[in-house]
Amino acid sequence: MSTKQGGLRMTPQKRLLLTSGRSHPELAAEVAQHLGAELSPVSAYDFANGEIFVRFDESVRGCDVFILQSHTSPINKWLMEQLIMVDAARRASAKRITIVCPFLGYARQDKKHRGREPITARLVLDMFTRAGADRVMTVDLHTSQIQGFFDGPVDHLFALPLLTGHVARRYAGEPITVVSPDAGRVRVAERWTDRLGSPLAIIHKRRDPDVPNQVKVFEVVGDVKDRLCVVVDDMIDTGGTIAKASETLFENGAKDVVVAATHGILSDPAPQRLEEAGIAEVIVTNTLPIPEDRRFEHLTVLSIAPMLAQAIEEVFSDGSVTSLFDEPKSDI
């Protein structure tokens, strides 16, 4: 409550409230630990017909609320749960609501390829706006243009320092070539070359002119012979492109192949494909939960929690999120 002192109305101290949906509780708990905060308890359950119920177990009035939810499978359920949590926080008089989506669902549907198709990434962010979200925080969007789909601040975080730091430490002294698996990932790969001081190669896909209706032929543009090739992408879903890219690199004389991506979706049959591809290491972050049945011998999962905690602290204290990426940080 406000109180009067010396004729002035004193306002309560600003309060950060971190809460989470049910999709990735391990990441939420780790973020809270790095923040030195407790996760605000929420009652959430499913009705018999699949409808979701959510209620905050403590007051959120006047709070700076951060609602963490990663859109993993079943994606529609967790997306809806986060929307309901935003609505509940708004109706409970939260001062500001930030949705923290380490992996934003439907981000691959960011444009129309043909007529009569939706732009679902825009639809998802419109729904969050309508529900009452004031701000979005996410990691490595599929395309940067998605930031313009939300009518408010978007904190676009990058796992690049975390991933490049791991590769630089583990493969120090190796002759490294950074590889873009297709033309669409070249800009991401160029950032890797800047960090590692390594040359760039691109895998070019074209159709085989001698075989009608044949799938694409993969060609390597750049020097990969006798080098450690680091294939970089924003996500690994079924693993088909990565497996084919690795096969092509080995055919062109690569010494070894390492794969690095922010989001490990790892839909079937990705674990089997990646395990059988001869890849030395597959590196992902924990923006998505990776259950035991999708893990395999050469998989490395790095934690994104310290970076999320730093970004949340910067937003809460009206600091600079951009400053987190000005220089490589060994601790995130």
Secondary structure, 3 states (H helix, E strand, C coil): CCEEECCEEECCCCCEEEEECCCCHHHHHHHHHHHCCCECCEEEEECCCCCEEEEECCCCCCCEEEEECCCCCCHHHHHHHHHHHHHHHHHCCCCEEEEEECCCCCCCCCCCCCCCCCCHHHHHHHHHHHHCCCEEEEECCCCHHHHHHCCCCEEEECCHHHHHHHHHHHCCCCCEEEEECCHHHHHHHHHHHHHHCCCEEEEEEEECCCCCCCCEEEEEECCCCCCEEEEEEEEECCCHHHHHHHHHHHHCCCCEEEEEEEEECCCCCHHHHHHHCCCCEEEEEECCCCCHHHCCCCEEEECCHHHHHHHHHHHHCCCCCHHHHCCCCCCC
